[in-house]
Amino acid sequence: MSIADSLMPALRRVRRDQERTTDLKAHLRSMTPADKHEVGELIYCSINTWYRNHGCPPIFQGGPRVAEVFYDVTWFPRGIRP
């Protein structure tokens, strides 16, 4: 799978979201369980792209699901903080 192929789903979502709104404003919020796959996809694609752009092989193998662990170790139920 090429870098472009791995990034295309995320890029399509960004373009779709940009087309829906003319006034793009950033809105920060806590991750929710519904965000788990997209968080994994973002981490998987962005880190592998960084590694490839710096002459290294991709660090993640096996698709975006392997990076969902980052959601699992950073998400805390509401009201619980380390």
Backbone torsions as a table, in degrees:
resi	resn	phi	psi	omega
1	MET	NA	131.0	-179.8
2	SER	-79.2	166.2	177.7
3	ILE	-59.3	-44.3	-178.9
4	ALA	-61.3	-42.5	179.5
5	ASP	-62.7	-39.3	-177.8
6	SER	-72.0	-26.8	-178.7
7	LEU	-91.3	-15.4	-173.2
8	MET	-58.6	-44.2	-180.0
9	PRO	-58.8	-42.8	179.8
10	ALA	-67.3	-40.7	179.7
11	LEU	-65.3	-38.2	177.5
12	ARG	-62.3	-40.3	179.1
13	ARG	-65.0	-41.3	179.4
14	VAL	-62.5	-47.8	179.6
15	ARG	-60.9	-43.1	179.0
16	ARG	-60.5	-44.4	179.3
17	ASP	-65.2	-37.9	179.2
18	GLN	-67.0	-35.8	179.1
19	GLU	-68.2	-28.3	-178.4
20	ARG	-77.0	-21.7	-176.8
21	THR	-131.1	142.4	177.6
22	THR	-98.3	-21.5	-179.0
23	ASP	-112.2	92.2	-177.5
24	LEU	-80.4	120.3	176.8
25	LYS	-127.6	140.3	177.3
26	ALA	-77.5	139.1	177.2
27	HIS	-134.2	112.8	178.9
28	LEU	-89.9	138.8	177.3
29	ARG	-151.4	165.2	176.1
30	SER	-71.6	150.3	174.8
31	MET	-67.8	150.7	175.0
32	THR	-121.1	165.3	177.3
33	PRO	-55.4	-30.1	178.8
34	ALA	-67.8	-17.4	-178.8
35	ASP	-87.4	-7.2	-170.5
36	LYS	-53.0	-49.5	-177.2
37	HIS	-66.2	-43.3	-178.9
38	GLU	-67.5	-35.3	176.0
39	VAL	-63.4	-44.9	177.7
40	GLY	-61.4	-42.2	179.4
41	GLU	-64.7	-42.9	178.7
42	LEU	-61.1	-47.6	-179.4
43	ILE	-65.2	-46.9	-178.8
44	TYR	-57.4	-53.0	-176.5
45	CYS	-68.0	-44.8	-174.7
46	SER	-70.0	-41.3	-179.3
47	ILE	-71.3	-42.6	177.4
48	ASN	-61.7	-38.9	177.5
49	THR	-63.5	-43.8	178.7
50	TRP	-59.1	-47.1	-180.0
51	TYR	-60.6	-46.3	179.4
52	ARG	-62.2	-41.6	-179.8
53	ASN	-66.3	-18.2	179.0
54	HIS	-106.1	20.9	173.5
55	GLY	77.1	16.7	-179.3
56	CYS	-111.0	157.2	174.7
57	PRO	-71.9	157.8	178.4
58	PRO	-57.6	140.4	-178.9
59	ILE	-82.1	-31.3	179.3
60	PHE	-100.0	140.9	175.7
61	GLN	-128.5	148.1	172.8
62	GLY	102.5	6.3	177.7
63	GLY	92.8	168.3	-174.8
64	PRO	-57.5	-26.3	-178.6
65	ARG	-58.6	-29.7	-178.2
66	VAL	-67.4	-21.3	-179.9
67	ALA	-92.0	-1.2	177.9
68	GLU	-65.4	-16.3	177.8
69	VAL	-59.6	-29.5	179.1
70	PHE	-64.8	-33.9	174.0
71	TYR	-66.9	-45.5	-177.1
72	ASP	-59.6	-35.2	-176.8
73	VAL	-92.6	-6.3	179.8
74	THR	-113.7	-10.8	-176.8
75	TRP	-90.3	131.1	176.5
76	PHE	-125.0	137.3	176.7
77	PRO	-56.6	152.4	-177.7
78	ARG	-51.7	131.6	177.1
79	GLY	90.0	-9.9	179.6
80	ILE	-109.9	120.5	178.8
81	ARG	-130.6	148.2	179.6
82	PRO	-68.0	NA	NA
